[in-house]
């Protein structure tokens, strides 16, 4: 993750910071007993079935996992890919950068 953040173009630093802050706020307010997902503060969608193979990244323990949700940021086609852990009320980031597969 650190390499991804360090490698971001400078014009993406503020949009990424804003998107990550929005995801944090949404996750913090998530009532996992009442809703399957947080109430997003920006456009968040799941990845299509045909593109899921692009969304597999190693987690902190080195286990390959699918990060099937993404939030967008601009300029360009920036993405923050993450997975939801409803049991713990957490979001885990797997990728920050250019739209995958382009």
Secondary structure, DSSP 8 states (H G I E B T S, - for coil): -HHHHHTS-GGGHHHHHHHHHHHHHHHHT--TTT-SS---SS-EEE--GGGGGGGEEE-TTS-EEE--EEEEETTTTEEEEEEEETTTTEEEEEEEEE-TT-
